[in-house]
Amino acid sequence: MLPRRVASSLFSGLFLCSFVAIGLPGSAAAQSHPGASTAPETHITPEQAQQLFKSVDDLLHFASSTTGLPILSPVKRSLSSRAQVEKYLLDKLNDDKDAKRMQQSEVVLKKFGLLDRDFHLRPFLLELLREQIAGYYDPKTKTVYILNWVDPETQKPVLVHELTHALQDQRVHLDTWSDQTPFDVSHTVAQDNEHLARDEMNTARGAVTEGQAMAVFVNYALRPSGRTLLTDPEIVQKMEDQMSSTADSPVLARAPLLLSQSLIFPYQDGLGFTQDLWMDKGRNAAFAGALDHPPSSTWEIINPRYYEQHRQPPVLLMPDIHPLLDTRYNPIDIGQIGQLDLRILATLYGGPAAARSLTPAWDGGIYWAGQLRSATTPAQQSQTGSLALLYLSAWTTPSAARTFATLYARELALKYDNVRPIPQTDSDDRVYSTSEGDVLIRTRDHYVFTAESFDLDTARKLADLLVDAQGTGALETAHLHVPDRDLSSSWIRFFASCGLMKAALPH
């Protein structure tokens, strides 16, 4: 997926976690907003904490009876203060592998236009987590954490969500199951295609675990009314509408689209995926089956019937570009532009209508980014001008390809200064000069190839290589490997590993 690695600055100060009062449409739930009152913070009493500790076993049994996942061992529980939650999140930011990937890829995201050039990711990410964390289970310690400043009854639906993760962990060991990405940058064509073939796996697996946990959350919250996710399937649409609202999440409201969509995707689309499997194939397929035989792409999450039909996700082939590029560029990122990434790009470039039109027409996408070997200092390496970027997208129809090429060309003026079209004799090519070098956009049949900041001779050779390579081995590659990291995958896995996000909860 699109790079989720982020660049960096230390932060200081107390990292406060906010928590939302939980409710579902039609359920008896509190509607209060965290931070709406200036009253001093209260803490649960030792007696309340003890009762909440005891309730964990009942909640665990509810999660087990809902999912069919057996309880293989007791789940440890611990009372957590704001300071302890702060430390947990700080450790995630400082040590988590996906956070490191995000830090390394910030400049690539800016080159794509997914982040503004002057955006500083790490401090914003800290602020966003401060607003969004609602509760968490840590697979490393096998412990569910109970927040000492939140009313016990308000915590129970969140606990049942997190205890579902404990059951998943007991079945598949979440730490290793959910992290399938090769970390090192690839330097050969074989490594390139291994990366590409594994690129979306983490994202899809994160959607499975969060979707299952959201299904248990919904059934628990609906229990007093006698309704369930299966008897009232329209509840998912109501929840998706609420997840899309940022009325009570001011930080999320000003988040770049990539961040907000990466945060919401596993809950929103994952819940829809789980619901469809449950209704079509039964409980075992939706829970144990999806863990034992997980989807490998956002394409399958967005289109659950493709997963049910065992259809292979499209994975484009990367030819050997190294002889052309290695003398001038250090490779820093490679991955897929999955269907989720395309949905984000199309929304950013053309708005929701363009996303609705183009997302179903997506048929694969790959990118590669390299940095000039002459960029040797951190200051030089943080500048998008030091980067060259190529992106090949495939479409179900030539008209969809032409539409996307037009949207991509329009976006150039928002990414670069001094954008000027250069007339071409080849009708397939559009060429532009920009403040960061030339841009080539080539549309050929079902493909759109873009190259940014390469010299034009190299860009044209790359276009020929990539377009001509398709159909000569891509399907075989897709069958041999399972996808893992696209533009959004590190983001999605990082957010999911931090705990349940407030944006996923009805409000």
Secondary structure, DSSP 8 states (H G I E B T S, - for coil): ------------S-----------TTS------TTS--S------HHHHHHHHHHHHHHHHHHHHHH-----S--EEEEE-HHHHHHHHHHHHHH-HHHHHHHHHHHHHHHHTSS-TT--HHHHHHHHHHHHEEEEEETTTTEEEEETTS-HHHHHHHHHHHHHHHHHHHHH-HHHHT-----S---SHHHHHHHHHTTTHHHHHHHHHHHHHHHHHHHHHHGGGT--TTT-TTHHHHHHHHHT--TT-HHHHTS-HHHHHHHHHHHHHHHHHHHHHHHHH-HHIIIIIHHHS---SHHHHHSHHHHHTT-----------HHHHTTTEEEEEEEE--HHHHHHHHHHHH-HHHHHHHGGGEEEEEEEEEEETT--SHHHHTSGGGEEEEEEEEESSHHHHHHHHHHHHHHHHHH-SS-EEE--SSTTEEEEEETTEEEEEEEETTEEEEEESS-HHHHHHHHHHHHHHTTSSHHHHHHHS----BTTHHHHHHHHHH-EEGGGS--
